[in-house]
Amino acid sequence: MGSSIAAFLKPATTKVGIITAITFQLLFSIIWMTGYSGVSDNTKNLKIAIVNEDGAMGGKIVQNLQGNLPFQTEVIASNEEAQNKLNSREVQMVMHISPDFSKKLQTPGQTAPISYTVNESNPSMTKSIMQAVANNITATVNKEAVAAGASAVLTQMNPQLPAEQATQIAQGLASKVSSDIQSTNKVKDMPNQMLPMMLVLASIVGTMIMGMNFSVSTNLLGASLSKTQKLAARIGITVIAAIVVGLISAVMVVSLGGHVEKGFVVLWGFESLFLLTFALVAQMFLTLFGNAGMLFNIAMLSLQLVSSGAIVPRELLSDFYHSISNFFPATYAVNGLMNILFGGPGVGSEVGFLFVIAAAALVIDIFVVFVKKAKIAPAVGRVQTNA
């Protein structure tokens, strides 16, 4: 048995397999633990747009919120502009105070709702955080209405209102403000919410393994084909594979009930593009470093899953991970998938970045192929001739 184990451990492929398994554990542990470190403390990076159309108490409410909320706030003049920013994910929630807010506060029997709008075309964590924030804001406004000088404001609004009655109305404000939470680009269930992460994960892993096998095939061909022929064949097959795999994936998503806001053809085209980009990046590392390129691909897998925004909003990541995510194709794949599947702006920007990354990886790949020295063909035939 011992000799069998020793014989099995002798080939380099066995050692590489063990090293790969260890590398997966090390890289995932380091990257995931450091990538998600401090996520709770980074909620201050989330942004809320405030639209105030109430000329009385609204201004005081906004002032208090800006001083106390642990988030970034931006006061925007029109609700339409704020909704556009929400749709483009420039802000995570819109808070709207209507023009008749103060009037409803002093009207017996009426409640004064504050409207909140959340874009569900985001990581699910964003929706959860913003819904909790909306309820907290409403509770804060209720609690601080009297302390904010509501009775004085009400008296100023209506000079004929007796001071005693103004005080009574102000004391009743603590139960008159309510939340009206609305959602745009609604996601109907959990499987759909997780689709961007699933598609990106499957694409990265699939193209990484495909690239590894293409690299083995290239070596097996040896000198039977020239550098140019092998490179052209590999690139051509990669493009075809990306289109075919993208088609299969899009068909599966639609047939299994996936919500595709922008249509099947757009999903297919976009999936094919980011599959091609992932494949070219994976093959670039294998061309640069040979078998060791798999270690870089493993690191890229973990880095992209952490920083793409598929699981945790990028706004909650550290500055380092947020910055490097701008150079990874998964970031643009996730953004584009959210727009296509759930709704949002067009994907022209994401398509442009994916083309740039794919082109850069392809250029590096081609350059390295032609710079590297060709392996010397075995001299078996020559030896036999001399014999």
N, C-alpha and C positions, 0 to 999 in steps of 0.2 A: 504493500500500500504506500509506504514511504517513497519508494522509487517512482511509483506512478504519479504521486503529487509533485515530486521533484521534476519529473519529465514534463508535467503539465505547466509548471511554473516557468520552465525554461524559455518558451517562446515569448517574444517581446509583446505580442498581443495580449497575453494573460496579464503581464505587468501593467500595460496601458489600461486594461479594464479595471484593475484594482485602483490604480492611481486616479482614474476618472471618477470612480465611485467616491473616493476620499475627497477629491476636489469639489464635487457637487456639494458635499456636506460642509466643507470649509467655506466655500464662496457664498453659498446660500445663507449660512449662519451669519457670516460677517456682514454681508451686504444688507440682508433683511433687518438685522438688529440695529445696524447703524442708520439704515435708510428710514426706518420708522421711529427712530429715537426722537423724542421731543415733539411728536405729532400733536399731542394735547396742548402743548405750549404754543404751537404755531397757529392756533385758531385766530390769532390776531391778524393773520394775513388774509382772512376772508373779508369780503367787502359787501356792504349793504348800501343800496341806493335808497335815498329818502326823498319822496315827492310830497311837499307840504303845500296844500292849497287853502289852508285855513289861516286867516289873518289874525286871529285872536290867540287862542291857547296853543295852536299848532307850532308857532315859533318857539315858545317856551319848552314844549315837549321835545322838539328837535335839538334845542340847545342842551337840554339835560341828557338826552341820549348820546349826543356826540361827546359829552364829557365823561360818561359812565360806561358806555358799551365797550367790551374788550375786543371790538372789531373795527376795521376801517369803515368809515361812513363817507358817503358822497351825496350832497344835496343837489338834486337835479330839478330843473324848472318844470319839465313836462313829463307826464306819465308815459307818453309814447316813446320818448328818448330813453327813459329808464328801462322800459320793456325791451327795446332794441339791444341795450347793453346786457340785459339778462339773457336774451336769446343767444348772444355772442359769447356768453360766459365771462364777460368782463366784470360782472357783479354776481353774487350768489343769491341775492334776494332783493326784491323791491318792496319798500314800505310806503304806503300811500295814505295820506291824511286828507280826507275830502273837504271841500269848501264849507260844508255845513256841519263840520265836526263839533265846534263849540255850541252851535245852535241846538244840536241834538242833546248835548250834555245838559243844557238847562231846561230841556223840555221834559216835563214829568211823564213817566211811562215809556220813554224811548231810550234805546241804547245807542252809543256812538261807536260804530265799528272802525277799527283800523285795518285796512286791507293789506295783505301780504301776498306776494306772488313768488313762487319757487319754480325753477326750471328743473324738471326731472331728467332732462337729458344731460346728466352728470353722474358721477359716482354716487351710489346710494347713500354714502355717508354724508354727502353735502345736503341732501334732502332732509335727513334725520336731524342734522345739526341746525339747519335753518328753521325747521318746524319747532324745535325746542326753543330757539331764539325768539321766534315770533310770540310764543306763549309767555316767555319771560318779559319781553318788551311790554306786552299788554298788561301784565301783572305790575310791572314797574310804573307804567303810566297811571294805572288805577291807584297804586299806593301813594304816588307822589303828587297826585293832582291837587290835593289840598295844600300840601307843603309848597307847591309851586306858586301859591298865591292865586288860586282859582277864584276865590270869593272876590278879590279885588278886580280881577279881570272881568268877571261877570257884572260887577257893579259899573265898571267903566263902559262895558258894552251896552248896558241898559241903566242909565242914571236914575230912572224912576223905580228901579228895583230896590226895595228896602234892604238895608245892610244885614238885618237878621235873616231875611229870606235868602239872600245871597250866600250867607254862611251855611244855612241848611242845605241849599243846593250843592254847595262845594263839598260838604261832608258826605253827600250821597254819591259823589262821583266815583268813589272807590268800587262801585259795583256796576257802573254804567258803561265802561269801556269794554268792548269785546273784540275778539280776533276773527277776521274773515280771511282764511288761508286758501288761496287758489294755486293751482299748478298748471304750468304749460308743458307741452311735449310729454304728456303722461305716459308712463311705462306701466303696462297692465299687470305684470307679474314678475316674480323673482327670476325665472329662467331668462326672460328678455333682458332684465337688468344686468345679468351676468354675461350676456352674449359678447360684448366687446372684449372682456378679459379672456373668455374661452377661445374666441377666434384668434386673438393675438397669440395666446399661449400655444395653441395647436399649430399656428403658422410658424412661430419661431422654432419650436422643437422639431416639427416636420422638415423644415428647410435645412435645419442644422444637420439632421441625420442624412437627408438627401445629399447635402454637400459633402459629407464625409464619405458616402458611398461613391459619389462622382469622383472624388479624389483617388479612391482605391482603383476605380475603373481606369482613370487616366494613367496611373502607374502600371497597371496590368497591360495596357496597350503598348507600353515601352516604345521601341523605335519603329513599330509597324506603321505609325502615322507621325507626321511632322508636328511641331509645336502648334503651328497655325491651324492645322486640321483638327487636332484634339481640342484646342481652345474654342474654335468655331463650333464644333459639335457640342461641346459642353454648354456653351452659352445658348445655342439654339434649343437644346433639349430643356434647359432651365426655363426659357421663355415659354415654351409649349407646356411644360409641366405646371408653371404658375397659372396659365390660363385654364388648363383642365382642372387643376385642384381648386381654383377659385370658383369655377362653375359648379363642381360637386358640392363645395361648401355652401354656396348661395342657394342651390337647390334644396339641400338639407335644411337650411335655416327656414326657408319659406314653407317647405312641406311639413315641418314639425311645428308650425304655428308661430314662427318668429314674426315680430312686428317690424316691417320694413317701410318706413315713412316715404322714402324717396324712390322706391321701386326696385325690382329685381335686377334690371340691367345695370343700374348705377352700383348696386351692391357687388355684383359680379365683377364689373370693371375695376372697382376700387380694391376689392379683395385680391384680384390678380396682380394689381400694381404693388400692394405691400408684400404679397408673397414673393414676387420677383425681387423686391428690395431686400427682404430678409435673406433670400437665397444668395444674392450677390454679395451681401456683407459677410455671410457665413463662409462662402467660397473664397472671399478675399483673405480672410484669416488663415484658411487652410493653405492657400497658395503662398502666403507670406511665411508661415511658420511650420508647414507640414503637419504631422500628427499633433504637434503641440498646439496647433491652431484651435483644436477642440477645447482646450482649456480657456482660450479667449472667448470662444463661443458660449461656453458654460457661464463665464462671467457676464457676458453680454445678455444672456437670458435672464439672469437674476437682476441685473441692473435695470433692464428695460421693464420687467414686471413691477419692480418697486417704484420706478420714477415715471411711468407712462400716464398715471392717473386712472388706470383701470380699476384699481382697488381702493386707493386712498387719494383724495384730491391733491393735485400737485401743489396747491397753495399751502398745504399742511406739511410739506417736506422741508428739510433743511435747505439752506441756500445752495449748498454744493450739489445735492441731488436734483434740485429744481433747475439749476443751471445746465448740468450735463444732459438733462432730459431733452433739451433743445436740439441735441445732436443725434438723438436716437430715433430710428424709424417708428418704433412702437408708439411714441408720443403722438405722432401724426396719424398713425393707424387708429388709435383709440379715439382721438378727436373726430376723425372722419367717420368712423363707425357709429359714434353717438349721434352725429348729425344725420347720417343715412338711416339708421335704424329707428331713432326716437324723434328726430326732428331738430331743426336748427338751421344755421346759415349753410351756404354751399360749401363744397369741399375743395374748391379751387386752390386755396392756400396750402392745404394738406397735400394735395396731389403734386404741387410744385416742389415742396420740400422733399417728398418721397423720390421724385425724379432726380433731384440734386444729389441726394444720398446714394441712390442706385448708380448714377453716372460716376460719382467719385469712387465708389467701390469697384466698379467695372474698369475704370481707367487704371487704378492701382493694380488690380488683378492682371490686366493685360501687360502692364509695364513689368511687373515682377516675373511673369511667365517668360518674357523675351530677354530679360536681364539674367535670369538664372541659367547656369550652364546645364546643357542636356546631359542626362545620364549616359554613360558609355554602354553601348550594347554589349551583351555577353559575347565572348570570343570563342564560343564552342565550335562553331562552324570552321573558323580559321585553324583551330588546333587539329580538328579532324583532317583537314586538307593537308596540313604539314605532315601529319602522320602517314 
